[in-house]
Amino acid sequence: MVSRKSQGARHINCTAEPAIAVLGARLAVIAAGIALWFTTSVWVCHGESLARVRQAFGGNFPRLQQLKDRYDPANLFHRNQNIPPSS
């Protein structure tokens, strides 16, 4: 229900407040997920140290390093989230 104030501004009935609270709670969960993604994601490791890249890839790092040894031993593809060859 919408009523007019004397200055012409719209006043929304208070029945919308619970829906707004639910929306706010859902947006807070989404924002927390985005913040977690930006602090842990591999895709935002541009120019990071080897320790940070190793942390981002976790248990997959040794396997990925073996692939790097086999297919890119000269480290030609060294941009972005670089996994250097083990040698």
C-alpha angles and dihedrals in degrees: 000000000000125000130182125242120211093257092055095251118139119247116202119209115251093243088090093063097087091051090049090050091052091048090049091051092050092048090050090056091049092048091050090052092050091049090050091049092052092050098045108023122115091219095068096052096104110158093355126151122265090252091057092047090048089051092049094052092042116180092358093067098088092049091048090049090054089053089049090052090052103041105024110023091152090056092234090156097056102136126105113007098007119201103190121213113263093240 
